[in-house]
Amino acid sequence: MAAFLHLLSGETSPFVASVIDANRREAGSRVTVVLLPGAAVPALDPGVSVRRLATGDLDYSALLDLIFEHDHVVTW
């Protein structure tokens, strides 16, 4: 089971959403998207977990934990 973490730092192109969706469709995969400050939320499938690096959600320590919990980390 592959675990994918996508870190979004700004506005994204439709290509980003298509890559995230392709990861989600892999058998047994788990996909998490983290929105860094200033990132816009792309249109994503409900099966994708979306988190924010912000007060009330993720802090830097929790983000680091997520990085080590995932097999693949992609930054955009």
PLY file of the C-alpha trace (Angstrom):
ply
format ascii 1.0
element vertex 76
property float x
property float y
property float z
element edge 75
property int vertex1
property int vertex2
end_header
0.00 0.00 0.00
1.60 3.25 -1.14
1.09 6.46 0.81
1.42 9.73 -1.12
1.85 13.17 0.45
1.44 16.22 -1.78
2.58 19.59 -0.43
0.93 22.50 -2.24
2.58 25.89 -1.83
0.71 28.13 -4.24
-1.78 28.13 -7.06
-1.92 24.80 -8.85
-2.49 23.84 -12.44
-5.00 21.18 -13.52
-2.01 18.87 -13.94
-1.52 18.76 -10.16
-5.07 17.54 -9.55
-4.67 14.90 -12.26
-1.48 13.54 -10.65
-3.14 13.46 -7.22
-6.14 11.66 -8.71
-3.88 9.11 -10.43
-2.19 8.41 -7.10
-5.59 8.00 -5.44
-6.69 5.45 -8.04
-3.71 3.18 -7.37
-4.88 0.03 -5.62
-4.61 0.34 -1.84
-3.12 3.81 -1.94
-3.55 6.56 0.63
-3.27 10.20 -0.47
-2.89 13.24 1.74
-2.64 16.84 0.53
-1.19 19.54 2.77
-1.97 23.14 1.90
0.91 25.38 2.86
0.25 29.10 3.52
-1.05 30.76 0.35
-2.05 27.52 -1.36
-5.40 27.27 -3.09
-7.53 24.16 -2.70
-7.67 22.26 -6.00
-10.74 20.25 -6.99
-10.07 16.85 -5.45
-11.87 13.57 -5.02
-13.52 13.13 -1.57
-11.17 10.19 -0.94
-8.20 12.55 -0.62
-7.37 13.78 2.87
-6.74 17.55 2.87
-4.91 19.28 5.73
-3.65 22.84 6.26
-0.41 24.03 7.76
-2.19 26.47 10.05
-3.25 27.05 13.61
-5.99 24.58 14.46
-4.80 21.92 12.03
-1.12 21.11 11.40
1.94 22.65 12.97
5.48 22.08 11.66
6.07 19.13 14.00
2.92 17.36 12.77
3.91 18.12 9.16
7.29 16.49 9.73
5.53 13.43 11.16
3.38 13.23 8.02
6.45 13.42 5.80
7.98 10.39 7.53
4.67 8.47 7.50
4.35 8.60 3.70
6.28 6.63 1.09
6.22 9.39 -1.52
6.39 13.14 -0.89
5.71 15.50 -3.80
6.07 19.27 -3.56
4.31 21.64 -5.92
0 1
1 2
2 3
3 4
4 5
5 6
6 7
7 8
8 9
9 10
10 11
11 12
12 13
13 14
14 15
15 16
16 17
17 18
18 19
19 20
20 21
21 22
22 23
23 24
24 25
25 26
26 27
27 28
28 29
29 30
30 31
31 32
32 33
33 34
34 35
35 36
36 37
37 38
38 39
39 40
40 41
41 42
42 43
43 44
44 45
45 46
46 47
47 48
48 49
49 50
50 51
51 52
52 53
53 54
54 55
55 56
56 57
57 58
58 59
59 60
60 61
61 62
62 63
63 64
64 65
65 66
66 67
67 68
68 69
69 70
70 71
71 72
72 73
73 74
74 75
